[in-house]
Amino acid sequence: MTDLKNHLSYLKLPYIRENYESVAATAARKQWTHIQFLSELIKQESGLRRDKMIQRRIRMAKGRLKIKLTY
Protein backbone atom coordinates (compact mmCIF):
# COMPACT_ATOMS: atom_id res chain seq x y z
CA MET A 1 0.00 0.00 0.00
CA THR A 2 1.32 3.45 -0.87
CA ASP A 3 1.86 6.18 1.68
CA LEU A 4 -1.13 8.07 0.30
CA LYS A 5 -3.40 5.03 0.64
CA ASN A 6 -2.11 4.47 4.18
CA HIS A 7 -2.92 8.07 5.10
CA LEU A 8 -6.36 7.86 3.51
CA SER A 9 -7.05 4.64 5.42
CA TYR A 10 -5.94 6.25 8.66
CA LEU A 11 -8.23 9.22 7.98
CA LYS A 12 -11.07 6.82 7.12
CA LEU A 13 -11.65 8.15 3.61
CA PRO A 14 -12.58 4.95 1.73
CA TYR A 15 -14.07 6.52 -1.40
CA ILE A 16 -11.04 8.72 -1.98
CA ARG A 17 -8.65 5.83 -1.23
CA GLU A 18 -10.33 3.55 -3.77
CA ASN A 19 -11.10 6.10 -6.49
CA TYR A 20 -8.53 8.91 -6.53
CA GLU A 21 -6.63 7.42 -9.46
CA SER A 22 -9.67 7.04 -11.71
CA VAL A 23 -10.96 10.49 -10.73
CA ALA A 24 -7.48 11.90 -11.45
CA ALA A 25 -7.59 10.33 -14.92
CA THR A 26 -11.01 11.87 -15.55
CA ALA A 27 -9.76 15.21 -14.23
CA ALA A 28 -6.77 15.12 -16.59
CA ARG A 29 -8.93 14.16 -19.56
CA LYS A 30 -11.44 16.94 -18.82
CA GLN A 31 -8.72 19.41 -17.79
CA TRP A 32 -10.17 20.09 -14.36
CA THR A 33 -8.44 22.45 -11.97
CA HIS A 34 -7.01 21.09 -8.73
CA ILE A 35 -10.00 22.53 -6.92
CA GLN A 36 -12.46 20.77 -9.23
CA PHE A 37 -10.59 17.49 -8.72
CA LEU A 38 -10.62 17.81 -4.94
CA SER A 39 -14.21 18.98 -4.95
CA GLU A 40 -15.33 15.89 -6.86
CA LEU A 41 -13.47 13.54 -4.50
CA ILE A 42 -14.88 15.23 -1.42
CA LYS A 43 -18.41 15.37 -2.86
CA GLN A 44 -18.36 11.63 -3.51
CA GLU A 45 -16.81 10.85 -0.10
CA SER A 46 -19.46 12.90 1.69
CA GLY A 47 -22.20 11.23 -0.37
CA LEU A 48 -20.90 7.82 0.67
CA ARG A 49 -20.89 8.86 4.33
CA ARG A 50 -24.40 10.30 4.06
CA ASP A 51 -25.68 7.07 2.49
CA LYS A 52 -24.05 4.96 5.21
CA MET A 53 -25.50 7.22 7.91
CA ILE A 54 -29.00 6.87 6.46
CA GLN A 55 -28.66 3.08 6.25
CA ARG A 56 -27.40 2.94 9.85
CA ARG A 57 -30.33 5.05 11.05
CA ILE A 58 -32.80 2.86 9.18
CA ARG A 59 -31.33 -0.27 10.79
CA MET A 60 -31.49 1.37 14.23
CA ALA A 61 -35.10 2.45 13.68
CA LYS A 62 -36.11 -1.05 12.59
CA GLY A 63 -34.49 -2.44 15.73
CA ARG A 64 -36.40 0.00 17.93
CA LEU A 65 -39.64 -0.81 16.14
CA LYS A 66 -39.15 -4.54 16.83
CA ILE A 67 -38.52 -3.79 20.51
CA LYS A 68 -41.68 -1.66 20.78
CA LEU A 69 -43.79 -4.29 19.01
CA THR A 70 -42.71 -7.00 21.46
CA TYR A 71 -43.92 -5.05 24.53
Legacy VTK file of the C-alpha trace (Angstrom):
# vtk DataFile Version 3.0
C-alpha trace
ASCII
DATASET POLYDATA
POINTS 71 float
0.000 0.000 0.000
1.322 3.446 -0.870
1.862 6.183 1.685
-1.130 8.068 0.303
-3.399 5.032 0.641
-2.111 4.472 4.183
-2.917 8.067 5.098
-6.364 7.857 3.514
-7.046 4.635 5.423
-5.939 6.253 8.664
-8.226 9.224 7.981
-11.068 6.825 7.122
-11.649 8.150 3.609
-12.579 4.953 1.732
-14.072 6.520 -1.400
-11.043 8.721 -1.985
-8.650 5.829 -1.233
-10.328 3.553 -3.770
-11.100 6.101 -6.489
-8.526 8.910 -6.525
-6.630 7.417 -9.459
-9.672 7.040 -11.709
-10.964 10.489 -10.730
-7.484 11.896 -11.447
-7.590 10.325 -14.918
-11.009 11.869 -15.545
-9.758 15.209 -14.234
-6.767 15.115 -16.586
-8.930 14.158 -19.560
-11.441 16.937 -18.818
-8.724 19.413 -17.794
-10.171 20.089 -14.356
-8.444 22.455 -11.970
-7.013 21.086 -8.729
-9.998 22.529 -6.916
-12.461 20.772 -9.230
-10.588 17.494 -8.723
-10.616 17.805 -4.936
-14.213 18.984 -4.950
-15.328 15.886 -6.860
-13.465 13.537 -4.504
-14.880 15.229 -1.416
-18.411 15.375 -2.857
-18.358 11.633 -3.508
-16.809 10.852 -0.105
-19.463 12.901 1.688
-22.196 11.227 -0.367
-20.900 7.819 0.669
-20.887 8.861 4.333
-24.395 10.302 4.056
-25.680 7.073 2.488
-24.048 4.959 5.207
-25.501 7.224 7.913
-28.997 6.870 6.459
-28.661 3.085 6.245
-27.399 2.942 9.846
-30.334 5.047 11.054
-32.803 2.857 9.176
-31.328 -0.273 10.794
-31.494 1.368 14.231
-35.100 2.449 13.682
-36.106 -1.053 12.592
-34.489 -2.441 15.734
-36.400 0.005 17.927
-39.636 -0.814 16.141
-39.155 -4.538 16.830
-38.523 -3.793 20.510
-41.684 -1.664 20.783
-43.788 -4.291 19.015
-42.710 -6.999 21.461
-43.915 -5.053 24.525
LINES 1 72
71 0 1 2 3 4 5 6 7 8 9 10 11 12 13 14 15 16 17 18 19 20 21 22 23 24 25 26 27 28 29 30 31 32 33 34 35 36 37 38 39 40 41 42 43 44 45 46 47 48 49 50 51 52 53 54 55 56 57 58 59 60 61 62 63 64 65 66 67 68 69 70
